[in-house]
Amino acid sequence: MTDEKDGESTEAKPEDGEAKAKEGTEAASETESEAASATGTESETASETEAALAKEPPKPPAKKRAAPGAAWVQPLARFDEWWTRWEARLAVGVLGAEIFSLCTWIALKGMSAEYRPADQTDPEAPVDVSGVIFRALVGALVLGLAAHFALRPKDPAKRKTDIRYQVGVSAAAVFGLLVSRGWANAGSEYFSNLLNWLQSASTLTLFGGLRGLATRFTLWLALLGASLATAQGKHINVDVVMRYLTPKLRLSVALAGWLAAALVCLSGAWGFVDHLSIAEFKLSIDEPCANDATKTCSVPPTERLGKVRHEMARDLFLARRQMMLDFKSWPKVLGGTKYETYLHSADWNEWMRGGDWDAYFSKDDVQGQLMDESDTKLTRLPLINIPGTGENTNGLLIRDMDFVFPFGLLMIGLRFLLRCLLAIGGAVKVDVDAAHDEPEIEHAHEGSEVES
């Protein structure tokens, strides 16, 4: 019995395996069909989602927050923004011109300085080492940059660990400092001639040279900064009383202060114009009366301004003529020719006859500026003189550029008046802490705000 059962059981095992295999195959096929159906369902869902997104209308662009204030003040607010943007760009340009003029002046002074060791006959004689110091800095900068571009790794992160790069750049900079003594006087005569021409016989001479031009740029930049500070409410003011007032009273007090400041600026602008006409343009306040020469009559301000306008037009004419003369001098000076020796009498007379001098000077005064052409070796500086006076034009345009100060006061006064209108219209808030705000950051974030 036992053997039969064992045999039966042994014979039944293959059948059970085949059945289980069939069941596994059927289960696998069912799993695959379920996975396929699930994949099809997901693809259908994704396509339906894409179709739904395609049917949705596009969202409207984000709207900027409406500008504060009444409707009538909005054009003034836009004009104030345009004015501020224009002045900011002008300030950047003036600052760049000032930096360029100062750097050019310092560079030419350094390159033209001649180094002479201590004189044995006069040990107390001063030794000028400014040229050597400047050349040392130039040599270190040039050689250091050359080594930097030649040895730098392509990966910027490796520059901090690359010993070859670090040592090479440092050695090149030190070498540039050490070899400055070897070319201490190289080019000093050439750059001295160039600097002296710019300072003494060019259009820059009319402004007082490079240094005088930088001084005028500094004044102009200060006035532009004051105007920008006024536009943003960051001008100097005492706000102790304002902190104890109500918002309504603050507006009234602020308007009174701004109007008073505008009055002071406008009065100062006119006062400086009147002062410049008398002190710089030598115009008298009183002149003999037309009816009775024994008496003096005050000259009306409008008449003085007319004379100032005529004098400024004459100064600009002389400046244009000097620029034309600079075009003749520039190639000569760059070529190394001495600026005071190239302009002969015949060349000077030809240049003098080419301008419309009769519009501002008499014919006899212009003829008096001509040179004797019989002496072919006679030369002169390439700098024009004022016909009729014999004076040179050194610093001539300084008096014209001084009008930047009253013009700047006029602009600041108008800024105060415009700020009053903006405050009345609600476009500007009177805030005692406005001087500590950062309007640039606020304007940068305005575009990201959306009306709810």
C-alpha positions in Angstrom: 0.0 0.0 0.0 2.7 2.3 0.9 4.6 1.6 -2.3 1.5 2.2 -4.4 0.8 5.4 -2.6 4.3 6.5 -3.0 4.2 5.6 -6.7 1.0 7.4 -7.2 2.3 10.4 -5.4 5.5 10.3 -7.4 3.6 10.1 -10.7 1.3 13.0 -9.7 4.2 15.5 -9.2 4.8 16.2 -12.9 1.2 17.0 -13.5 1.1 19.4 -10.6 4.2 21.2 -12.1 2.6 21.6 -15.5 -0.5 22.9 -13.9 1.4 25.4 -11.8 3.4 26.5 -14.9 0.2 27.1 -16.8 -1.2 29.1 -13.9 2.0 31.2 -13.8 1.9 31.8 -17.5 -1.7 32.9 -17.3 -1.0 35.2 -14.4 2.0 36.7 -16.2 -0.2 37.4 -19.3 -2.8 38.9 -17.1 -0.2 41.2 -15.4 1.2 42.2 -18.8 -2.3 43.1 -20.0 -3.0 45.0 -16.9 0.3 46.9 -17.3 -0.5 47.6 -20.9 -4.0 48.9 -20.0 -2.5 51.1 -17.2 0.1 52.5 -19.6 -2.6 53.3 -22.1 -4.7 54.9 -19.4 -1.7 57.1 -18.3 -1.0 58.2 -21.9 -4.7 59.0 -22.4 -4.7 61.0 -19.2 -1.5 62.9 -20.3 -3.0 63.7 -23.7 -6.2 64.9 -22.0 -4.2 67.1 -19.7 -2.2 68.6 -22.6 -5.4 69.3 -24.5 -7.0 70.9 -21.5 -3.9 73.2 -21.0 -4.0 74.1 -24.7 -7.7 75.1 -24.4 -7.0 77.4 -21.4 -6.7 81.0 -22.3 -3.3 82.6 -21.7 -2.9 84.5 -18.5 -2.8 88.3 -18.8 0.5 90.0 -18.3 1.3 91.2 -14.8 0.1 94.8 -14.3 2.3 97.3 -12.6 1.0 99.0 -9.6 -0.8 102.2 -10.4 1.2 105.3 -9.8 0.1 107.3 -6.7 -1.4 110.7 -6.9 -4.1 112.5 -8.8 -4.6 112.3 -12.6 -3.4 115.8 -13.2 0.0 115.2 -11.5 0.8 112.0 -13.5 2.4 113.9 -16.4 4.5 115.9 -13.9 5.6 112.6 -12.2 6.7 111.1 -15.6 8.6 114.3 -16.4 10.3 114.1 -13.0 11.3 110.5 -13.7 12.7 111.5 -17.1 14.5 114.5 -15.7 16.1 112.3 -12.9 17.1 109.6 -15.4 18.7 112.2 -17.7 20.6 113.9 -14.9 21.9 110.6 -13.5 23.3 109.7 -16.9 24.8 113.1 -17.3 26.4 112.8 -13.8 28.0 109.5 -14.9 29.4 111.1 -18.0 30.8 114.1 -16.1 32.4 111.8 -13.5 34.0 109.7 -16.3 35.3 112.9 -18.0 36.7 114.1 -14.7 38.5 110.8 -13.9 39.9 110.7 -17.5 41.3 114.2 -17.3 42.9 113.7 -13.9 44.4 110.3 -14.9 45.7 111.8 -18.2 47.3 114.7 -16.3 48.9 112.5 -13.7 50.2 110.0 -16.3 51.7 112.8 -18.5 53.3 114.4 -15.4 54.8 111.1 -14.4 56.1 110.2 -17.8 57.6 113.7 -18.4 59.4 113.9 -15.0 63.1 113.6 -15.5 65.1 111.6 -13.0 68.5 112.9 -12.0 70.5 111.4 -9.2 71.8 113.6 -6.4 74.3 116.2 -7.7 77.7 115.8 -6.2 78.3 119.6 -6.4 75.0 120.4 -4.7 74.0 117.6 -2.4 71.1 119.6 -1.0 69.4 119.9 -4.5 66.1 118.1 -4.5 65.8 114.8 -6.5 62.6 114.2 -8.4 61.7 110.5 -8.1 58.1 110.8 -9.3 59.0 109.6 -12.8 60.7 106.5 -11.4 57.8 105.7 -9.1 55.3 106.1 -11.9 57.3 103.9 -14.3 57.7 101.3 -11.6 53.9 101.1 -11.3 53.4 101.0 -15.1 56.1 98.3 -15.4 54.5 96.1 -12.7 51.1 96.5 -14.2 52.1 95.7 -17.8 54.3 92.7 -16.9 51.9 91.4 -14.3 49.0 91.5 -16.8 51.2 89.8 -19.5 52.1 87.0 -17.1 48.5 86.7 -16.0 47.2 86.1 -19.6 50.1 83.8 -20.5 50.0 81.5 -17.4 46.4 81.6 -16.2 44.7 78.2 -16.1 41.5 77.8 -18.2 39.6 76.8 -15.0 39.3 79.9 -12.8 39.0 77.7 -9.7 42.5 76.3 -10.2 44.2 79.8 -10.1 44.2 79.7 -6.3 46.1 76.4 -6.2 48.3 76.7 -9.3 51.8 77.6 -7.9 53.2 78.2 -11.4 50.6 80.8 -12.1 50.9 82.6 -8.8 54.7 82.6 -8.7 54.9 83.7 -12.4 52.5 86.7 -12.0 54.2 87.8 -8.7 57.7 87.5 -10.2 56.6 89.5 -13.3 55.2 92.3 -11.2 58.3 92.5 -8.9 60.5 92.5 -12.0 58.5 95.4 -13.4 59.1 97.3 -10.2 62.9 96.6 -10.2 63.6 97.5 -13.8 62.0 101.0 -13.6 65.4 102.5 -12.8 66.6 101.3 -16.2 64.1 103.4 -18.2 63.8 106.2 -15.7 64.2 108.9 -18.4 62.9 107.0 -21.4 60.4 109.2 -23.3 60.5 112.1 -20.8 61.4 114.7 -23.4 58.6 113.4 -25.7 55.9 113.4 -23.0 57.1 116.7 -21.6 56.6 118.3 -25.1 53.1 116.7 -25.3 52.1 117.8 -21.8 53.4 121.4 -22.3 51.5 121.7 -25.5 48.2 120.5 -23.9 48.7 122.9 -21.0 50.1 125.9 -22.7 49.1 126.0 -26.4 46.0 124.0 -27.1 42.2 124.3 -26.5 42.7 123.0 -23.0 44.7 126.1 -22.3 41.4 128.1 -22.5 40.0 125.9 -19.6 43.2 126.3 -17.5 44.7 123.0 -18.6 43.7 119.5 -17.6 43.7 120.4 -14.0 41.5 123.4 -14.5 39.1 121.3 -16.6 38.9 118.7 -13.8 38.0 121.5 -11.3 35.1 122.6 -13.4 33.9 119.0 -13.7 34.0 118.7 -10.0 31.7 121.7 -9.5 29.3 120.5 -12.2 29.2 117.0 -10.6 28.4 118.5 -7.2 25.5 120.5 -8.6 24.1 117.4 -10.4 24.3 115.5 -7.2 22.5 118.2 -5.3 19.7 118.3 -8.0 19.3 114.5 -7.8 19.2 114.6 -4.0 16.5 117.3 -4.2 14.4 115.2 -6.5 14.5 112.2 -4.1 13.9 114.2 -1.0 17.4 113.5 0.3 18.7 117.1 0.5 20.1 118.3 3.8 17.3 119.4 6.1 16.5 119.6 9.8 13.6 117.4 10.5 13.3 117.6 14.4 10.1 119.6 14.3 8.6 117.5 11.5 8.7 114.4 13.7 6.3 116.0 16.2 3.7 117.2 13.6 0.7 115.4 12.2 0.8 114.3 8.6 -1.4 117.2 7.4 0.8 119.7 9.2 3.9 118.0 7.8 2.8 118.6 4.2 2.1 122.3 4.9 5.5 122.8 6.6 7.3 120.9 3.9 5.7 123.0 1.2 6.7 126.2 3.0 10.3 124.9 3.3 10.5 123.8 -0.3 9.2 127.1 -1.5 11.7 129.0 0.6 14.5 126.9 -0.7 13.4 127.5 -4.3 13.3 131.2 -3.7 16.8 131.1 -2.2 18.1 129.1 -5.2 16.5 131.3 -7.8 17.7 134.5 -6.1 21.2 133.0 -5.8 21.2 132.1 -9.5 20.3 135.6 -10.6 22.8 137.1 -8.1 25.7 135.0 -9.4 24.8 135.9 -13.0 24.9 139.6 -12.1 28.2 139.1 -10.2 29.9 137.2 -13.1 28.8 139.9 -15.6 30.6 142.5 -13.4 33.6 140.6 -12.0 34.5 138.3 -14.9 33.2 140.2 -18.0 34.2 143.6 -16.7 30.8 145.2 -17.3 30.1 148.3 -15.3 26.8 148.9 -13.4 26.7 152.6 -14.2 27.5 154.4 -17.4 27.2 158.0 -18.6 23.7 158.9 -19.5 22.8 159.3 -23.1 21.1 162.7 -22.5 23.6 164.1 -20.1 27.2 162.8 -20.1 27.9 164.5 -16.8 25.6 162.1 -15.0 25.7 158.4 -14.6 22.8 156.1 -15.2 22.5 152.5 -14.1 22.7 149.9 -16.9 19.6 147.7 -17.0 20.2 144.0 -16.3 18.8 143.0 -19.7 21.4 145.2 -21.4 24.2 143.7 -19.3 23.0 140.2 -20.2 23.0 141.1 -23.8 26.6 142.2 -23.6 27.5 139.0 -21.7 25.8 136.9 -24.4 27.9 138.8 -27.0 31.1 138.2 -25.1 30.3 134.5 -24.7 29.7 134.2 -28.4 33.1 135.8 -29.0 34.8 133.4 -26.6 33.2 130.4 -28.3 34.4 131.7 -31.7 38.0 131.9 -30.3 37.6 128.4 -28.9 36.5 127.1 -32.4 39.5 128.8 -34.0 41.8 127.3 -31.5 40.4 123.8 -32.2 41.1 124.3 -35.9 44.7 125.3 -35.0 45.0 122.2 -32.8 44.2 120.0 -35.9 47.4 121.4 -37.4 49.4 121.0 -34.2 48.3 117.5 -33.2 50.2 115.5 -35.9 53.3 117.6 -35.3 53.3 117.0 -31.6 52.6 113.3 -31.8 55.4 113.0 -34.3 57.8 114.5 -31.7 58.2 118.0 -33.2 58.5 120.8 -30.6 55.2 122.5 -30.4 56.7 126.0 -30.2 59.0 125.7 -33.3 56.8 124.2 -36.1 54.4 127.2 -36.8 56.2 129.7 -39.0 55.1 133.2 -39.9 53.7 132.3 -43.3 51.7 129.4 -41.9 50.3 131.6 -39.1 49.3 134.4 -41.5 47.5 131.9 -43.8 45.6 130.5 -40.9 44.6 133.9 -39.6 43.2 134.9 -43.0 41.0 131.8 -43.2 38.7 132.7 -40.3 35.7 135.0 -40.1 37.3 137.4 -37.6 35.4 140.5 -38.8 32.2 139.3 -37.1 33.7 139.9 -33.7 36.8 142.1 -34.2 37.8 145.1 -36.3 39.8 144.6 -39.4 42.7 146.6 -38.0 42.9 144.5 -34.9 43.0 141.3 -37.0 45.7 142.7 -39.2 47.7 143.5 -36.1 47.9 139.8 -35.3 49.8 139.0 -38.6 53.5 138.2 -38.5 56.4 139.4 -40.7 56.8 136.8 -43.5 60.2 138.1 -44.5 61.8 136.3 -41.6 61.4 132.7 -42.6 62.9 131.4 -39.4 60.4 133.2 -37.2 58.1 130.9 -35.3 55.4 131.3 -32.6 53.3 129.3 -30.2 50.2 127.7 -31.8 48.0 129.7 -29.4 45.7 132.4 -30.6 45.6 135.9 -29.0 42.6 138.2 -28.5 42.8 140.7 -31.4 42.9 144.3 -30.2 44.2 143.4 -26.7 47.3 141.3 -27.4 46.3 139.1 -24.5 46.5 135.3 -24.9 43.6 133.1 -24.3 44.9 131.2 -21.3 41.9 130.5 -19.0 39.5 132.4 -21.3 36.7 129.9 -21.1 36.8 129.7 -17.3 34.5 132.7 -16.9 32.0 131.0 -19.3 32.1 127.7 -17.5 31.5 129.6 -14.2 27.9 130.0 -15.4 27.4 126.3 -14.6 27.0 127.4 -10.9 24.0 129.7 -11.4 22.5 127.3 -13.9 22.8 124.5 -11.4 21.1 126.7 -8.7 18.3 127.4 -11.2 17.8 123.7 -11.8 17.7 123.0 -8.1 15.2 125.7 -7.6 12.9 124.3 -10.3 13.3 120.9 -8.7 11.9 122.3 -5.4 9.0 123.8 -7.2 8.3 120.6 -9.1 8.5 118.7 -5.8 5.9 121.0 -4.3 3.4 120.2 -7.1 4.1 116.5 -6.8 3.4 116.6 -3.1 0.2 118.6 -3.6 -1.0 116.0 -6.2 -0.2 113.1 -3.9 2.6 111.7 -6.1 5.2 112.4 -3.4 4.7 111.7 0.3 6.2 113.8 3.0 8.1 111.3 5.1 10.6 112.2 7.7 12.5 108.9 7.1 12.5 109.3 3.3 16.2 110.2 3.4 16.9 106.6 4.6 14.9 104.8 2.0 16.3 103.1 -1.1 14.1 104.1 -4.0 16.1 102.2 -6.5 15.3 98.9 -4.8 11.7 99.8 -4.5 11.4 100.6 -8.2 13.1 97.3 -9.1 10.4 95.4 -7.2 7.4 97.3 -8.5 7.3 95.3 -11.7 6.8 92.0 -9.8 3.7 93.3 -8.0 0.3 92.4 -9.5 -3.0 93.8 -8.7 -5.3 91.4 -6.9 
